[in-house]
Amino acid sequence: YEGGLREPTIIRWPGKIKPAVVDTPIMNIDFVPTLLSLARAPAPSGIDGVNVAPLLLGQGEVAPRKFFWHFPHYNNQGGRPAGAVRDGDWKYVTYYDTGETQLFNLKADISETNNLAQQESAQVARLKKLHDEWLVAIDAQRNTPNPDFDPALFKKLYQDFDPSRPILRKT
């Protein structure tokens, strides 16, 4: 879950977009309204994302906003059912299968290695409430128990090894 892009996204348009480093968080859902705006085409109503063209063109800022995620299933790349919200420098993650929560201060810990959930219970409660209200507002699909759940397999796949946090070793 990203509250922005960790790896730099390079956007080029010679003569229009000047090279710059922009710290404003954006998401891939912003690309469609932005590209439509740059092409001077209307964006469909109800589209997610915001037009960040003023930011790219050096013509203004994008209003701060919250980012929400909902991923209600497992995938074959190691993804687990989880949700998240980013509000400013704070990122809250909840794993639906175990109830585990994580809280990171992205300004101080961009690599999300220091889980502050135990120390910052008020932030956890605030962000959990925001996420829960958003799930209701969008009528999100919710998880139901799997009658074929295998605790040993779950432990092997998701607790003994976390593919979302690879450890790079020098060879």
KACORHU-V485043 format. One line per field, one symbol per residue. ss: DSSP state (H for helix, E for strand, L for the rest). psi: psi as a letter, one per 30 degrees, with the letter a starting at -180 (. if undefined). burial: 1 if it has 16 or more other ideal C-beta (glycine too) atoms within 10 Angstrom, else 0. A space follows every 50 residues. Layout:
ss = ???
psi = ???
burial = ???
This chain:
ss = LLLLLLLLLLLLELLLELLLLLLLLLLLLHHHHHHHHHLLLLLLLLLLLL LLHHHHLLLLLLLLLLEEEEELLLLLLLLLLEEEEEELLEEEEEELLLLL EEEEELLLLLLLLLLLLLLLHHHHHHHHHHHHHHHHHLLLLLLLLLLLLL HHHHHHHHHLLLLLLLLLLLL
psi = kkgakekkkkkkikfejkklkkfkkllfffeeeeeeeeghkkkkkgklll jgeeeegggalkkklkkkkjiglllgggklklllkkjbfkkkkkjffffk lkkkjfefifghfjjgeefheeeeeeeeeeeeeeeeeghkklllkjfgkj eeeeeeefefkjffikjkkk.
burial = 11110000001000000000010011100100110111000000000001 11101100000100001111000000000111111110011111111000 11111100000100011001001100110010011000000000000000 000100010000000000000
